[in-house]
């Protein structure tokens, strides 16, 4: 924690909080708690992706999954878990989220990653290659 321990003095946390306040009409406590974890990406005005940075964060992310969220997990290679929250998620956004997740997986160069995507109703597996670094960084909060 910077100096006095206030998260608002942390530039990354402050950027994420501002993004949350601009893009969410109703806030819940777990939305704010999630700001402390992982890497955050704004995919659209309604949809945000949060990826764990290590094993502990991956385990904690599981506890934040709620109805309406999508949970992403790489199948055959080590990498981050992710939560895609909330709003209308069209197929293109699921693929974009998969490409961002694949970017942070341990993988062969230009290899595809199999990713399982779960919501409250079903699971499906998609194959994604890593997203281009420029695009990933532009979406990062």
C-alpha positions in Angstrom: 0.0 0.0 0.0 1.4 3.4 -0.9 2.5 5.6 2.1 -0.6 5.8 4.4 -2.2 2.6 3.1 -5.1 4.3 1.3 -5.9 2.6 -2.0 -7.0 5.8 -3.5 -3.4 6.9 -3.7 -2.6 3.9 -5.9 -2.8 5.1 -9.5 -3.9 1.7 -10.9 -6.7 1.4 -8.3 -7.8 5.0 -8.9 -8.1 4.4 -12.7 -10.1 1.2 -12.1 -12.4 3.0 -9.6 -13.0 5.9 -12.0 -13.8 3.4 -14.9 -16.2 1.6 -12.6 -18.0 4.8 -11.6 -18.3 6.0 -15.2 -19.5 2.6 -16.6 -21.8 1.1 -13.9 -25.1 2.5 -12.8 -25.5 0.3 -9.7 -22.4 -0.6 -7.6 -22.2 -3.6 -5.3 -19.5 -4.2 -2.7 -17.9 -7.0 -4.7 -17.5 -4.7 -7.7 -15.3 -2.5 -5.5 -13.5 -5.5 -4.0 -12.6 -6.8 -7.5 -10.7 -3.6 -8.2 -8.0 -4.9 -5.9 -7.4 -8.0 -7.9 -5.9 -8.8 -11.3 -5.7 -7.1 -14.6 -8.8 -5.2 -15.8 -9.9 -4.6 -19.4 -12.8 -2.5 -20.7 -14.2 -4.4 -23.7 -17.3 -2.2 -24.1 -19.2 0.4 -22.0 -21.1 -2.5 -20.4 -18.5 -5.3 -20.4 -15.3 -5.7 -18.4 -12.8 -8.5 -18.1 -10.8 -9.2 -15.0 -7.9 -11.7 -15.2 -5.9 -13.1 -12.3 -2.2 -12.4 -12.1 -1.2 -15.5 -10.1 -2.5 -18.7 -8.6 -3.9 -16.9 -5.5 -5.8 -14.3 -7.5 -7.1 -17.0 -9.8 -8.5 -18.8 -6.7 -10.0 -15.6 -5.3 -11.7 -14.7 -8.6 -13.8 -17.8 -8.4 -15.4 -16.5 -5.2 -16.5 -13.3 -7.1 -18.4 -15.1 -9.9 -22.1 -14.2 -9.7 -25.2 -14.8 -11.8 -24.8 -13.1 -15.2 -21.0 -13.4 -15.2 -18.9 -15.6 -17.6 -16.0 -17.4 -16.0 -13.1 -18.1 -18.3 -10.4 -20.7 -17.7 -7.6 -22.1 -19.9 -7.7 -25.8 -20.3 -4.4 -27.2 -21.5 -1.9 -24.7 -20.4 -1.2 -22.6 -17.2 -2.7 -19.2 -17.3 -5.1 -16.8 -15.7 -8.7 -17.3 -14.8 -11.1 -14.5 -15.8 -14.5 -13.0 -15.1 -16.4 -11.3 -17.8 -18.9 -9.0 -16.3 -21.8 -7.8 -17.0 -24.1 -6.8 -19.8 -24.9 -8.1 -23.2 -22.0 -10.3 -24.4 -22.0 -11.0 -28.1 -19.8 -13.7 -29.6 -17.2 -11.1 -30.7 -16.7 -10.0 -27.1 -16.3 -13.6 -25.9 -13.6 -14.1 -28.5 -11.9 -10.9 -27.6 -11.9 -11.9 -23.9 -10.4 -15.3 -24.9 -7.7 -13.6 -27.0 -6.8 -11.3 -24.1 -6.7 -14.3 -21.7 -4.6 -16.3 -24.2 -2.1 -13.4 -24.3 -1.2 -14.1 -20.6 -1.1 -17.9 -20.8 2.1 -19.9 -20.9 2.0 -21.1 -24.5 4.0 -21.9 -27.6 4.6 -18.9 -29.9 1.5 -18.4 -32.1 -0.2 -21.4 -30.5 -3.9 -21.6 -29.9 -5.3 -21.9 -26.4 -8.5 -23.9 -25.5 -10.6 -21.9 -23.1 -13.7 -23.1 -21.3 -16.3 -20.4 -20.8 -19.0 -21.0 -18.2 -22.1 -19.1 -17.2 -25.0 -20.1 -15.0 -26.6 -22.1 -17.8 -23.8 -23.8 -19.8 -20.2 -24.3 -20.7 -18.5 -24.1 -24.0 -14.9 -24.4 -25.3 -13.4 -21.9 -27.7 -10.0 -21.8 -29.3 -8.1 -18.5 -29.3 -4.7 -17.3 -30.3 -3.1 -14.5 -28.3 -4.4 -11.0 -28.9 -2.0 -8.5 -30.3 -0.1 -6.6 -27.5 -1.2 -3.2 -28.8 -4.9 -4.1 -28.7 -4.6 -5.7 -25.3 -2.8 -2.7 -23.8 -5.3 -0.2 -25.3 -8.2 -2.0 -23.6 -6.4 -2.3 -20.2 -7.6 -0.1 -17.4 
